[in-house]
Amino acid sequence: MRLTRFTDYSLRVLIYLGQNNQNRVTINQISEFYDISKNHLMKVVSNLTRLQFVSAQRGPGGGIQLNRLPQEISLNDVIRNTEKHFHQADSSVSVDSLEATADSRLTGYLQCAMQAYLDTLAQYTLADVLETQAKALELGEKAA
């Protein structure tokens, strides 16, 4: 499965915000950290704001931050809402029908595989992605 750049950037923004959850951050900070175009990030952040994953505040002292707790942000939700081709699934295709063609059966199998992929992602949240780093930081603090 290959994700679009838009989805990749969306996930990176969420990860960056999750790692820097104490303060609002700017698109410029994220752009410099990941070496991503600010124009691309503005579109990504606009979409994440519309989807209510992040909140944005303009002007002095403004910036963006997570609008939900990391454990409330399912990877499935993010990917479903940023990958346009996931909306093309045709649930009317029946792979068991005697009248099904090879093309419709293949489409049905691919849709089943896509659903299994999304079901797996539904088990994981942004908190799961951030967890390893948090544990590494805790181990580092204990060693010091």
N, CA, C and O atoms as CSV, one atom per row, in Angstrom:
chain,resi,resn,atom,element,x,y,z
A,1,MET,N,N,0.859,-1.173,0.000
A,1,MET,CA,C,0.000,0.000,0.000
A,1,MET,C,C,0.895,1.222,0.000
A,1,MET,O,O,1.801,1.341,0.825
A,2,ARG,N,N,0.645,2.109,-0.907
A,2,ARG,CA,C,1.410,3.344,-0.998
A,2,ARG,C,C,0.485,4.514,-0.675
A,2,ARG,O,O,-0.573,4.680,-1.282
A,3,LEU,N,N,0.910,5.318,0.293
A,3,LEU,CA,C,0.126,6.476,0.681
A,3,LEU,C,C,0.576,7.693,-0.119
A,3,LEU,O,O,1.731,7.790,-0.533
A,4,THR,N,N,-0.347,8.609,-0.325
A,4,THR,CA,C,-0.008,9.840,-1.041
A,4,THR,C,C,0.868,10.729,-0.155
A,4,THR,O,O,0.934,10.558,1.063
A,5,ARG,N,N,1.528,11.672,-0.799
A,5,ARG,CA,C,2.338,12.638,-0.069
A,5,ARG,C,C,1.476,13.431,0.914
A,5,ARG,O,O,1.913,13.762,2.016
A,6,PHE,N,N,0.257,13.725,0.497
A,6,PHE,CA,C,-0.669,14.476,1.345
A,6,PHE,C,C,-0.913,13.744,2.666
A,6,PHE,O,O,-0.908,14.360,3.733
A,7,THR,N,N,-1.123,12.446,2.590
A,7,THR,CA,C,-1.340,11.642,3.794
A,7,THR,C,C,-0.067,11.554,4.618
A,7,THR,O,O,-0.106,11.671,5.843
A,8,ASP,N,N,1.056,11.350,3.953
A,8,ASP,CA,C,2.342,11.296,4.637
A,8,ASP,C,C,2.586,12.595,5.406
A,8,ASP,O,O,2.975,12.561,6.574
A,9,TYR,N,N,2.362,13.724,4.765
A,9,TYR,CA,C,2.545,15.018,5.420
A,9,TYR,C,C,1.550,15.205,6.559
A,9,TYR,O,O,1.890,15.783,7.592
A,10,SER,N,N,0.340,14.726,6.379
A,10,SER,CA,C,-0.668,14.825,7.448
A,10,SER,C,C,-0.208,14.067,8.684
A,10,SER,O,O,-0.312,14.568,9.804
A,11,LEU,N,N,0.297,12.868,8.479
A,11,LEU,CA,C,0.783,12.066,9.600
A,11,LEU,C,C,2.002,12.719,10.249
A,11,LEU,O,O,2.131,12.708,11.473
A,12,ARG,N,N,2.887,13.282,9.446
A,12,ARG,CA,C,4.074,13.954,9.992
A,12,ARG,C,C,3.681,15.163,10.840
A,12,ARG,O,O,4.253,15.396,11.904
A,13,VAL,N,N,2.703,15.927,10.361
A,13,VAL,CA,C,2.232,17.085,11.132
A,13,VAL,C,C,1.696,16.619,12.478
A,13,VAL,O,O,2.020,17.203,13.512
A,14,LEU,N,N,0.885,15.581,12.471
A,14,LEU,CA,C,0.312,15.077,13.720
A,14,LEU,C,C,1.401,14.560,14.662
A,14,LEU,O,O,1.334,14.784,15.871
A,15,ILE,N,N,2.387,13.880,14.120
A,15,ILE,CA,C,3.488,13.385,14.942
A,15,ILE,C,C,4.260,14.557,15.544
A,15,ILE,O,O,4.569,14.551,16.736
A,16,TYR,N,N,4.569,15.558,14.727
A,16,TYR,CA,C,5.300,16.720,15.218
A,16,TYR,C,C,4.521,17.413,16.339
A,16,TYR,O,O,5.086,17.787,17.367
A,17,LEU,N,N,3.225,17.575,16.123
A,17,LEU,CA,C,2.389,18.214,17.148
A,17,LEU,C,C,2.328,17.361,18.415
A,17,LEU,O,O,2.344,17.889,19.527
A,18,GLY,N,N,2.260,16.049,18.242
A,18,GLY,CA,C,2.237,15.153,19.396
A,18,GLY,C,C,3.536,15.201,20.187
A,18,GLY,O,O,3.530,15.060,21.410
A,19,GLN,N,N,4.648,15.400,19.488
A,19,GLN,CA,C,5.947,15.489,20.155
A,19,GLN,C,C,6.170,16.856,20.798
A,19,GLN,O,O,6.995,16.997,21.700
A,20,ASN,N,N,5.445,17.842,20.338
A,20,ASN,CA,C,5.596,19.211,20.835
A,20,ASN,C,C,4.266,19.714,21.379
A,20,ASN,O,O,3.825,20.814,21.045
A,21,ASN,N,N,3.639,18.912,22.211
A,21,ASN,CA,C,2.272,19.209,22.637
A,21,ASN,C,C,2.180,20.257,23.744
A,21,ASN,O,O,1.078,20.584,24.185
A,22,GLN,N,N,3.307,20.786,24.199
A,22,GLN,CA,C,3.259,21.789,25.263
A,22,GLN,C,C,2.893,23.174,24.727
A,22,GLN,O,O,2.288,23.974,25.441
A,23,ASN,N,N,3.251,23.459,23.486
A,23,ASN,CA,C,3.055,24.788,22.904
A,23,ASN,C,C,2.432,24.687,21.519
A,23,ASN,O,O,2.436,23.637,20.876
A,24,ARG,N,N,1.900,25.821,21.092
A,24,ARG,CA,C,1.485,25.914,19.692
A,24,ARG,C,C,2.756,25.969,18.841
A,24,ARG,O,O,3.760,26.555,19.245
A,25,VAL,N,N,2.697,25.362,17.681
A,25,VAL,CA,C,3.839,25.423,16.769
A,25,VAL,C,C,3.386,26.055,15.466
A,25,VAL,O,O,2.190,26.122,15.184
A,26,THR,N,N,4.325,26.510,14.688
A,26,THR,CA,C,3.991,27.152,13.422
A,26,THR,C,C,4.236,26.199,12.262
A,26,THR,O,O,5.002,25.240,12.361
A,27,ILE,N,N,3.571,26.493,11.179
A,27,ILE,CA,C,3.790,25.724,9.949
A,27,ILE,C,C,5.247,25.856,9.528
A,27,ILE,O,O,5.840,24.911,9.008
A,28,ASN,N,N,5.815,27.025,9.755
A,28,ASN,CA,C,7.218,27.257,9.402
A,28,ASN,C,C,8.140,26.297,10.165
A,28,ASN,O,O,9.085,25.762,9.586
A,29,GLN,N,N,7.873,26.076,11.456
A,29,GLN,CA,C,8.686,25.144,12.247
A,29,GLN,C,C,8.621,23.733,11.668
A,29,GLN,O,O,9.641,23.057,11.538
A,30,ILE,N,N,7.417,23.301,11.326
A,30,ILE,CA,C,7.243,21.953,10.767
A,30,ILE,C,C,7.910,21.870,9.401
A,30,ILE,O,O,8.562,20.876,9.080
A,31,SER,N,N,7.744,22.915,8.602
A,31,SER,CA,C,8.343,22.971,7.264
A,31,SER,C,C,9.860,22.820,7.343
A,31,SER,O,O,10.456,22.067,6.572
A,32,GLU,N,N,10.475,23.534,8.271
A,32,GLU,CA,C,11.928,23.461,8.420
A,32,GLU,C,C,12.369,22.111,8.969
A,32,GLU,O,O,13.379,21.565,8.527
A,33,PHE,N,N,11.630,21.573,9.917
A,33,PHE,CA,C,12.000,20.298,10.536
A,33,PHE,C,C,11.993,19.158,9.514
A,33,PHE,O,O,12.925,18.355,9.469
A,34,TYR,N,N,10.945,19.091,8.702
A,34,TYR,CA,C,10.803,17.998,7.740
A,34,TYR,C,C,11.279,18.367,6.333
A,34,TYR,O,O,11.300,17.515,5.444
A,35,ASP,N,N,11.659,19.620,6.128
A,35,ASP,CA,C,12.061,20.111,4.807
A,35,ASP,C,C,10.931,19.884,3.790
A,35,ASP,O,O,11.126,19.288,2.731
A,36,ILE,N,N,9.754,20.380,4.155
A,36,ILE,CA,C,8.556,20.283,3.320
A,36,ILE,C,C,8.116,21.704,2.978
A,36,ILE,O,O,8.229,22.612,3.801
A,37,SER,N,N,7.623,21.886,1.776
A,37,SER,CA,C,7.136,23.184,1.324
A,37,SER,C,C,6.046,23.718,2.262
A,37,SER,O,O,5.137,22.987,2.655
A,38,LYS,N,N,6.155,25.001,2.610
A,38,LYS,CA,C,5.129,25.618,3.461
A,38,LYS,C,C,3.769,25.614,2.766
A,38,LYS,O,O,2.737,25.449,3.417
A,39,ASN,N,N,3.765,25.795,1.439
A,39,ASN,CA,C,2.495,25.783,0.703
A,39,ASN,C,C,1.791,24.436,0.835
A,39,ASN,O,O,0.578,24.386,1.034
A,40,HIS,N,N,2.544,23.348,0.727
A,40,HIS,CA,C,1.951,22.019,0.902
A,40,HIS,C,C,1.400,21.873,2.322
A,40,HIS,O,O,0.285,21.392,2.529
A,41,LEU,N,N,2.203,22.298,3.285
A,41,LEU,CA,C,1.783,22.151,4.677
A,41,LEU,C,C,0.547,22.980,5.000
A,41,LEU,O,O,-0.283,22.570,5.812
A,42,MET,N,N,0.422,24.136,4.372
A,42,MET,CA,C,-0.771,24.957,4.617
A,42,MET,C,C,-2.030,24.211,4.191
A,42,MET,O,O,-3.050,24.276,4.878
A,43,LYS,N,N,-1.971,23.506,3.072
A,43,LYS,CA,C,-3.123,22.723,2.608
A,43,LYS,C,C,-3.393,21.563,3.562
A,43,LYS,O,O,-4.542,21.272,3.895
A,44,VAL,N,N,-2.323,20.908,3.994
A,44,VAL,CA,C,-2.451,19.778,4.913
A,44,VAL,C,C,-3.069,20.236,6.231
A,44,VAL,O,O,-4.011,19.618,6.728
A,45,VAL,N,N,-2.539,21.318,6.793
A,45,VAL,CA,C,-3.036,21.825,8.072
A,45,VAL,C,C,-4.477,22.311,7.946
A,45,VAL,O,O,-5.284,22.130,8.858
A,46,SER,N,N,-4.787,22.923,6.821
A,46,SER,CA,C,-6.166,23.361,6.588
A,46,SER,C,C,-7.113,22.163,6.626
A,46,SER,O,O,-8.185,22.236,7.225
A,47,ASN,N,N,-6.720,21.072,5.991
A,47,ASN,CA,C,-7.545,19.864,5.987
A,47,ASN,C,C,-7.632,19.252,7.386
A,47,ASN,O,O,-8.713,18.858,7.824
A,48,LEU,N,N,-6.497,19.170,8.090
A,48,LEU,CA,C,-6.502,18.612,9.445
A,48,LEU,C,C,-7.346,19.460,10.396
A,48,LEU,O,O,-7.967,18.939,11.322
A,49,THR,N,N,-7.360,20.770,10.157
A,49,THR,CA,C,-8.195,21.663,10.964
A,49,THR,C,C,-9.669,21.438,10.654
A,49,THR,O,O,-10.502,21.367,11.557
A,50,ARG,N,N,-9.982,21.325,9.356
A,50,ARG,CA,C,-11.368,21.068,8.944
A,50,ARG,C,C,-11.875,19.752,9.538
A,50,ARG,O,O,-13.038,19.639,9.927
A,51,LEU,N,N,-10.982,18.759,9.601
A,51,LEU,CA,C,-11.342,17.450,10.149
A,51,LEU,C,C,-11.296,17.424,11.684
A,51,LEU,O,O,-11.622,16.410,12.301
A,52,GLN,N,N,-10.894,18.530,12.283
A,52,GLN,CA,C,-10.827,18.718,13.733
A,52,GLN,C,C,-9.772,17.848,14.420
A,52,GLN,O,O,-9.905,17.524,15.600
A,53,PHE,N,N,-8.732,17.475,13.687
A,53,PHE,CA,C,-7.592,16.808,14.319
A,53,PHE,C,C,-6.695,17.843,14.983
A,53,PHE,O,O,-6.073,17.559,16.007
A,54,VAL,N,N,-6.625,19.046,14.407
A,54,VAL,CA,C,-5.811,20.124,14.967
A,54,VAL,C,C,-6.657,21.390,15.088
A,54,VAL,O,O,-7.688,21.541,14.433
A,55,SER,N,N,-6.189,22.285,15.942
A,55,SER,CA,C,-6.806,23.607,16.027
A,55,SER,C,C,-5.740,24.610,15.617
A,55,SER,O,O,-4.555,24.432,15.899
A,56,ALA,N,N,-6.180,25.660,14.952
A,56,ALA,CA,C,-5.259,26.676,14.449
A,56,ALA,C,C,-5.694,28.040,14.948
A,56,ALA,O,O,-6.882,28.343,15.050
A,57,GLN,N,N,-4.690,28.853,15.255
A,57,GLN,CA,C,-4.954,30.223,15.681
A,57,GLN,C,C,-4.012,31.121,14.897
A,57,GLN,O,O,-2.798,30.915,14.895
A,58,ARG,N,N,-4.580,32.118,14.231
A,58,ARG,CA,C,-3.781,33.052,13.439
A,58,ARG,C,C,-3.280,34.206,14.293
A,58,ARG,O,O,-3.770,34.467,15.392
A,59,GLY,N,N,-2.288,34.881,13.742
A,59,GLY,CA,C,-1.803,36.105,14.368
A,59,GLY,C,C,-0.691,35.870,15.365
A,59,GLY,O,O,-0.221,34.746,15.539
A,60,PRO,N,N,-0.267,36.964,16.031
A,60,PRO,CA,C,0.804,36.870,17.032
A,60,PRO,C,C,0.418,35.885,18.141
A,60,PRO,O,O,-0.698,35.914,18.659
A,61,GLY,N,N,1.350,35.030,18.484
A,61,GLY,CA,C,1.070,34.019,19.499
A,61,GLY,C,C,0.254,32.862,18.963
A,61,GLY,O,O,-0.123,31.960,19.710
A,62,GLY,N,N,-0.018,32.888,17.675
A,62,GLY,CA,C,-0.821,31.835,17.068
A,62,GLY,C,C,0.009,30.615,16.739
A,62,GLY,O,O,1.179,30.518,17.111
A,63,GLY,N,N,-0.601,29.705,16.051
A,63,GLY,CA,C,0.044,28.465,15.659
A,63,GLY,C,C,-0.982,27.351,15.651
A,63,GLY,O,O,-2.189,27.591,15.682
A,64,ILE,N,N,-0.487,26.147,15.610
A,64,ILE,CA,C,-1.376,24.985,15.583
A,64,ILE,C,C,-1.010,24.036,16.713
A,64,ILE,O,O,0.118,24.024,17.204
A,65,GLN,N,N,-1.987,23.251,17.106
A,65,GLN,CA,C,-1.786,22.219,18.117
A,65,GLN,C,C,-2.837,21.143,17.923
A,65,GLN,O,O,-3.833,21.343,17.228
A,66,LEU,N,N,-2.600,20.002,18.547
A,66,LEU,CA,C,-3.582,18.924,18.464
A,66,LEU,C,C,-4.891,19.387,19.083
A,66,LEU,O,O,-4.904,20.074,20.104
A,67,ASN,N,N,-5.973,19.007,18.461
A,67,ASN,CA,C,-7.300,19.342,18.957
A,67,ASN,C,C,-7.894,18.186,19.775
A,67,ASN,O,O,-8.936,18.328,20.415
A,68,ARG,N,N,-7.214,17.060,19.737
A,68,ARG,CA,C,-7.638,15.870,20.484
A,68,ARG,C,C,-6.418,15.276,21.170
A,68,ARG,O,O,-5.282,15.599,20.823
A,69,LEU,N,N,-6.651,14.434,22.116
A,69,LEU,CA,C,-5.558,13.697,22.737
A,69,LEU,C,C,-5.012,12.692,21.718
A,69,LEU,O,O,-5.777,12.174,20.905
A,70,PRO,N,N,-3.710,12.410,21.745
A,70,PRO,CA,C,-3.139,11.454,20.783
A,70,PRO,C,C,-3.852,10.101,20.777
A,70,PRO,O,O,-3.970,9.472,19.725
A,71,GLN,N,N,-4.325,9.651,21.935
A,71,GLN,CA,C,-5.013,8.353,21.973
A,71,GLN,C,C,-6.406,8.407,21.355
A,71,GLN,O,O,-7.050,7.371,21.187
A,72,GLU,N,N,-6.875,9.607,21.017
A,72,GLU,CA,C,-8.182,9.755,20.367
A,72,GLU,C,C,-8.056,9.929,18.851
A,72,GLU,O,O,-9.058,10.095,18.156
A,73,ILE,N,N,-6.825,9.891,18.346
A,73,ILE,CA,C,-6.597,10.066,16.907
A,73,ILE,C,C,-6.204,8.727,16.315
A,73,ILE,O,O,-5.053,8.304,16.417
A,74,SER,N,N,-7.161,8.068,15.700
A,74,SER,CA,C,-6.951,6.760,15.077
A,74,SER,C,C,-6.225,6.938,13.739
A,74,SER,O,O,-6.568,7.817,12.948
A,75,LEU,N,N,-5.223,6.094,13.499
A,75,LEU,CA,C,-4.526,6.145,12.207
A,75,LEU,C,C,-5.498,5.873,11.066
A,75,LEU,O,O,-5.375,6.448,9.985
A,76,ASN,N,N,-6.455,5.001,11.312
A,76,ASN,CA,C,-7.492,4.703,10.331
A,76,ASN,C,C,-8.253,5.972,9.945
A,76,ASN,O,O,-8.477,6.223,8.761
A,77,ASP,N,N,-8.652,6.776,10.941
A,77,ASP,CA,C,-9.405,8.008,10.672
A,77,ASP,C,C,-8.589,8.990,9.842
A,77,ASP,O,O,-9.101,9.602,8.904
A,78,VAL,N,N,-7.329,9.132,10.192
A,78,VAL,CA,C,-6.483,10.070,9.447
A,78,VAL,C,C,-6.336,9.617,8.001
A,78,VAL,O,O,-6.528,10.403,7.074
A,79,ILE,N,N,-5.999,8.358,7.818
A,79,ILE,CA,C,-5.748,7.858,6.460
A,79,ILE,C,C,-7.023,7.835,5.640
A,79,ILE,O,O,-7.006,8.218,4.470
A,80,ARG,N,N,-8.118,7.399,6.218
A,80,ARG,CA,C,-9.398,7.409,5.494
A,80,ARG,C,C,-9.792,8.802,5.021
A,80,ARG,O,O,-10.381,8.962,3.952
A,81,ASN,N,N,-9.460,9.809,5.830
A,81,ASN,CA,C,-9.853,11.176,5.506
A,81,ASN,C,C,-8.836,11.929,4.662
A,81,ASN,O,O,-9.099,13.062,4.257
A,82,THR,N,N,-7.693,11.335,4.388
A,82,THR,CA,C,-6.700,12.011,3.552
A,82,THR,C,C,-6.424,11.279,2.245
A,82,THR,O,O,-5.874,11.867,1.314
A,83,GLU,N,N,-6.792,10.023,2.165
A,83,GLU,CA,C,-6.606,9.239,0.934
A,83,GLU,C,C,-7.906,9.230,0.139
A,83,GLU,O,O,-8.882,8.597,0.542
A,84,LYS,N,N,-7.916,9.923,-0.974
A,84,LYS,CA,C,-9.140,10.052,-1.776
A,84,LYS,C,C,-9.613,8.717,-2.353
A,84,LYS,O,O,-10.818,8.481,-2.446
A,85,HIS,N,N,-8.687,7.848,-2.739
A,85,HIS,CA,C,-9.098,6.602,-3.393
A,85,HIS,C,C,-9.797,5.624,-2.450
A,85,HIS,O,O,-10.397,4.657,-2.918
A,86,PHE,N,N,-9.736,5.846,-1.141
A,86,PHE,CA,C,-10.458,4.979,-0.222
A,86,PHE,C,C,-11.956,5.226,-0.289
A,86,PHE,O,O,-12.742,4.378,0.133
A,87,HIS,N,N,-12.358,6.368,-0.810
A,87,HIS,CA,C,-13.777,6.687,-0.915
A,87,HIS,C,C,-14.409,6.072,-2.165
A,87,HIS,O,O,-15.621,6.174,-2.359
A,88,GLN,N,N,-13.607,5.443,-3.000
A,88,GLN,CA,C,-14.115,4.899,-4.251
A,88,GLN,C,C,-14.635,3.475,-4.118
A,88,GLN,O,O,-15.089,2.884,-5.098
A,89,ALA,N,N,-14.571,2.931,-2.932
A,89,ALA,CA,C,-15.008,1.554,-2.733
A,89,ALA,C,C,-16.490,1.409,-3.070
A,89,ALA,O,O,-17.320,2.201,-2.624
A,90,ASP,N,N,-16.803,0.401,-3.852
A,90,ASP,CA,C,-18.178,0.126,-4.252
A,90,ASP,C,C,-18.676,-1.072,-3.468
A,90,ASP,O,O,-18.332,-2.211,-3.784
A,91,SER,N,N,-19.477,-0.824,-2.456
A,91,SER,CA,C,-19.927,-1.900,-1.577
A,91,SER,C,C,-20.969,-2.791,-2.238
A,91,SER,O,O,-21.371,-3.799,-1.656
A,92,SER,N,N,-21.414,-2.441,-3.441
A,92,SER,CA,C,-22.431,-3.247,-4.109
A,92,SER,C,C,-21.835,-4.457,-4.826
A,92,SER,O,O,-22.578,-5.311,-5.309
A,93,VAL,N,N,-20.508,-4.542,-4.903
A,93,VAL,CA,C,-19.867,-5.657,-5.590
A,93,VAL,C,C,-19.949,-6.896,-4.711
A,93,VAL,O,O,-19.560,-6.864,-3.543
A,94,SER,N,N,-20.459,-7.990,-5.277
A,94,SER,CA,C,-20.544,-9.245,-4.545
A,94,SER,C,C,-19.598,-10.246,-5.187
A,94,SER,O,O,-19.734,-10.573,-6.366
A,95,VAL,N,N,-18.637,-10.733,-4.406
A,95,VAL,CA,C,-17.676,-11.688,-4.951
A,95,VAL,C,C,-18.249,-13.102,-4.994
A,95,VAL,O,O,-17.641,-13.990,-5.593
A,96,ASP,N,N,-19.392,-13.326,-4.379
A,96,ASP,CA,C,-19.971,-14.661,-4.325
A,96,ASP,C,C,-21.044,-14.889,-5.386
A,96,ASP,O,O,-21.508,-16.014,-5.573
A,97,SER,N,N,-21.433,-13.834,-6.071
A,97,SER,CA,C,-22.501,-13.942,-7.052
A,97,SER,C,C,-22.085,-14.829,-8.222
A,97,SER,O,O,-20.948,-14.771,-8.689
A,98,LEU,N,N,-23.030,-15.656,-8.689
A,98,LEU,CA,C,-22.763,-16.498,-9.857
A,98,LEU,C,C,-22.583,-15.649,-11.109
A,98,LEU,O,O,-21.920,-16.069,-12.058
A,99,GLU,N,N,-23.173,-14.457,-11.113
A,99,GLU,CA,C,-23.093,-13.580,-12.267
A,99,GLU,C,C,-21.871,-12.667,-12.227
A,99,GLU,O,O,-21.655,-11.880,-13.149
A,100,ALA,N,N,-21.078,-12.766,-11.174
A,100,ALA,CA,C,-19.925,-11.883,-11.038
A,100,ALA,C,C,-18.908,-12.185,-12.135
A,100,ALA,O,O,-18.657,-13.341,-12.477
A,101,THR,N,N,-18.343,-11.137,-12.662
A,101,THR,CA,C,-17.297,-11.289,-13.674
A,101,THR,C,C,-15.951,-11.369,-12.967
A,101,THR,O,O,-15.854,-11.096,-11.771
A,102,ALA,N,N,-14.926,-11.739,-13.701
A,102,ALA,CA,C,-13.578,-11.782,-13.138
A,102,ALA,C,C,-13.180,-10.393,-12.632
A,102,ALA,O,O,-12.558,-10.262,-11.578
A,103,ASP,N,N,-13.544,-9.364,-13.394
A,103,ASP,CA,C,-13.214,-7.994,-12.975
A,103,ASP,C,C,-13.915,-7.634,-11.674
A,103,ASP,O,O,-13.293,-7.061,-10.779
A,104,SER,N,N,-15.192,-7.959,-11.553
A,104,SER,CA,C,-15.919,-7.591,-10.333
A,104,SER,C,C,-15.433,-8.413,-9.141
A,104,SER,O,O,-15.390,-7.909,-8.019
A,105,ARG,N,N,-15.063,-9.690,-9.380
A,105,ARG,CA,C,-14.517,-10.497,-8.294
A,105,ARG,C,C,-13.184,-9.912,-7.822
A,105,ARG,O,O,-12.945,-9.807,-6.619
A,106,LEU,N,N,-12.317,-9.531,-8.763
A,106,LEU,CA,C,-11.033,-8.927,-8.396
A,106,LEU,C,C,-11.261,-7.647,-7.605
A,106,LEU,O,O,-10.599,-7.410,-6.594
A,107,THR,N,N,-12.194,-6.826,-8.063
A,107,THR,CA,C,-12.511,-5.588,-7.348
A,107,THR,C,C,-12.979,-5.903,-5.931
A,107,THR,O,O,-12.580,-5.232,-4.978
A,108,GLY,N,N,-13.806,-6.901,-5.796
A,108,GLY,CA,C,-14.294,-7.297,-4.478
A,108,GLY,C,C,-13.171,-7.785,-3.571
A,108,GLY,O,O,-13.137,-7.450,-2.387
A,109,TYR,N,N,-12.251,-8.578,-4.125
A,109,TYR,CA,C,-11.119,-9.061,-3.332
A,109,TYR,C,C,-10.235,-7.904,-2.882
A,109,TYR,O,O,-9.781,-7.864,-1.738
A,110,LEU,N,N,-9.999,-6.973,-3.785
A,110,LEU,CA,C,-9.170,-5.817,-3.441
A,110,LEU,C,C,-9.843,-4.963,-2.376
A,110,LEU,O,O,-9.175,-4.423,-1.494
A,111,GLN,N,N,-11.156,-4.841,-2.458
A,111,GLN,CA,C,-11.890,-4.081,-1.438
A,111,GLN,C,C,-11.815,-4.781,-0.085
A,111,GLN,O,O,-11.702,-4.121,0.947
A,112,CYS,N,N,-11.876,-6.100,-0.082
A,112,CYS,CA,C,-11.744,-6.853,1.172
A,112,CYS,C,C,-10.352,-6.637,1.773
A,112,CYS,O,O,-10.215,-6.466,2.984
A,113,ALA,N,N,-9.330,-6.645,0.928
A,113,ALA,CA,C,-7.964,-6.417,1.397
A,113,ALA,C,C,-7.821,-5.005,1.953
A,113,ALA,O,O,-7.183,-4.806,2.986
A,114,MET,N,N,-8.413,-4.024,1.273
A,114,MET,CA,C,-8.355,-2.634,1.733
A,114,MET,C,C,-9.051,-2.504,3.079
A,114,MET,O,O,-8.569,-1.795,3.964
A,115,GLN,N,N,-10.172,-3.178,3.237
A,115,GLN,CA,C,-10.889,-3.118,4.510
A,115,GLN,C,C,-10.070,-3.750,5.622
A,115,GLN,O,O,-10.059,-3.238,6.741
A,116,ALA,N,N,-9.385,-4.849,5.339
A,116,ALA,CA,C,-8.531,-5.486,6.346
A,116,ALA,C,C,-7.390,-4.548,6.743
A,116,ALA,O,O,-7.030,-4.465,7.918
A,117,TYR,N,N,-6.829,-3.853,5.775
A,117,TYR,CA,C,-5.767,-2.864,6.018
A,117,TYR,C,C,-6.283,-1.769,6.954
A,117,TYR,O,O,-5.625,-1.424,7.936
A,118,LEU,N,N,-7.457,-1.229,6.645
A,118,LEU,CA,C,-8.035,-0.167,7.464
A,118,LEU,C,C,-8.434,-0.668,8.849
A,118,LEU,O,O,-8.284,0.047,9.840
A,119,ASP,N,N,-8.943,-1.902,8.916
A,119,ASP,CA,C,-9.306,-2.480,10.211
A,119,ASP,C,C,-8.067,-2.615,11.108
A,119,ASP,O,O,-8.141,-2.386,12.315
A,120,THR,N,N,-6.943,-2.983,10.516
A,120,THR,CA,C,-5.700,-3.087,11.282
A,120,THR,C,C,-5.279,-1.712,11.783
A,120,THR,O,O,-4.911,-1.561,12.948
A,121,LEU,N,N,-5.330,-0.709,10.911
A,121,LEU,CA,C,-4.954,0.647,11.313
A,121,LEU,C,C,-5.883,1.207,12.384
A,121,LEU,O,O,-5.473,2.061,13.171
A,122,ALA,N,N,-7.117,0.742,12.425
A,122,ALA,CA,C,-8.072,1.215,13.429
A,122,ALA,C,C,-7.650,0.812,14.843
A,122,ALA,O,O,-8.129,1.383,15.823
A,123,GLN,N,N,-6.762,-0.160,14.945
A,123,GLN,CA,C,-6.292,-0.613,16.250
A,123,GLN,C,C,-5.201,0.288,16.823
A,123,GLN,O,O,-4.829,0.143,17.988
A,124,TYR,N,N,-4.685,1.218,16.015
A,124,TYR,CA,C,-3.560,2.044,16.429
A,124,TYR,C,C,-3.919,3.523,16.400
A,124,TYR,O,O,-4.704,3.977,15.567
A,125,THR,N,N,-3.321,4.262,17.333
A,125,THR,CA,C,-3.568,5.695,17.430
A,125,THR,C,C,-2.251,6.449,17.335
A,125,THR,O,O,-1.172,5.858,17.295
A,126,LEU,N,N,-2.372,7.759,17.301
A,126,LEU,CA,C,-1.183,8.607,17.327
A,126,LEU,C,C,-0.386,8.343,18.605
A,126,LEU,O,O,0.844,8.388,18.583
A,127,ALA,N,N,-1.059,8.073,19.696
A,127,ALA,CA,C,-0.375,7.774,20.962
A,127,ALA,C,C,0.521,6.543,20.814
A,127,ALA,O,O,1.617,6.507,21.373
A,128,ASP,N,N,0.067,5.540,20.070
A,128,ASP,CA,C,0.889,4.343,19.839
A,128,ASP,C,C,2.156,4.699,19.061
A,128,ASP,O,O,3.229,4.164,19.338
A,129,VAL,N,N,2.029,5.588,18.105
A,129,VAL,CA,C,3.185,6.012,17.304
A,129,VAL,C,C,4.172,6.769,18.183
A,129,VAL,O,O,5.384,6.597,18.052
A,130,LEU,N,N,3.659,7.598,19.072
A,130,LEU,CA,C,4.508,8.423,19.931
A,130,LEU,C,C,5.066,7.662,21.129
A,130,LEU,O,O,6.036,8.105,21.743
A,131,GLU,N,N,4.470,6.531,21.465
A,131,GLU,CA,C,4.800,5.794,22.683
A,131,GLU,C,C,6.267,5.394,22.770
A,131,GLU,O,O,6.880,5.553,23.826
A,132,THR,N,N,6.832,4.889,21.713
A,132,THR,CA,C,8.209,4.415,21.742
A,132,THR,C,C,9.152,5.550,22.112
A,132,THR,O,O,10.084,5.361,22.892
A,133,GLN,N,N,8.909,6.721,21.553
A,133,GLN,CA,C,9.760,7.862,21.866
A,133,GLN,C,C,9.622,8.237,23.338
A,133,GLN,O,O,10.618,8.527,24.000
A,134,ALA,N,N,8.410,8.235,23.844
A,134,ALA,CA,C,8.188,8.587,25.244
A,134,ALA,C,C,8.916,7.599,26.155
A,134,ALA,O,O,9.517,8.001,27.151
A,135,LYS,N,N,8.864,6.314,25.819
A,135,LYS,CA,C,9.551,5.303,26.627
A,135,LYS,C,C,11.057,5.499,26.560
A,135,LYS,O,O,11.744,5.335,27.568
A,136,ALA,N,N,11.583,5.848,25.386
A,136,ALA,CA,C,13.019,6.092,25.242
A,136,ALA,C,C,13.445,7.294,26.074
A,136,ALA,O,O,14.515,7.281,26.683
A,137,LEU,N,N,12.617,8.331,26.102
A,137,LEU,CA,C,12.923,9.513,26.912
A,137,LEU,C,C,12.930,9.158,28.400
A,137,LEU,O,O,13.790,9.626,29.146
A,138,GLU,N,N,11.976,8.337,28.829
A,138,GLU,CA,C,11.916,7.923,30.226
A,138,GLU,C,C,13.159,7.133,30.597
A,138,GLU,O,O,13.725,7.338,31.670
A,139,LEU,N,N,13.591,6.231,29.722
A,139,LEU,CA,C,14.796,5.436,29.998
A,139,LEU,C,C,16.018,6.337,30.081
A,139,LEU,O,O,16.896,6.122,30.917
A,140,GLY,N,N,16.078,7.351,29.213
A,140,GLY,CA,C,17.193,8.291,29.219
A,140,GLY,C,C,17.246,9.085,30.506
A,140,GLY,O,O,18.325,9.338,31.041
A,141,GLU,N,N,16.077,9.481,31.011
A,141,GLU,CA,C,16.008,10.250,32.252
A,141,GLU,C,C,16.415,9.393,33.450
A,141,GLU,O,O,17.067,9.881,34.373
A,142,LYS,N,N,16.032,8.128,33.434
A,142,LYS,CA,C,16.381,7.232,34.540
A,142,LYS,C,C,17.878,6.953,34.567
A,142,LYS,O,O,18.465,6.790,35.637
A,143,ALA,N,N,18.497,6.897,33.383
A,143,ALA,CA,C,19.931,6.618,33.293
A,143,ALA,C,C,20.758,7.811,33.743
A,143,ALA,O,O,21.901,7.647,34.170
A,144,ALA,N,N,20.189,9.021,33.652
A,144,ALA,CA,C,20.967,10.237,33.978
A,144,ALA,C,C,21.109,10.485,35.440
A,144,ALA,O,O,21.735,11.466,35.842
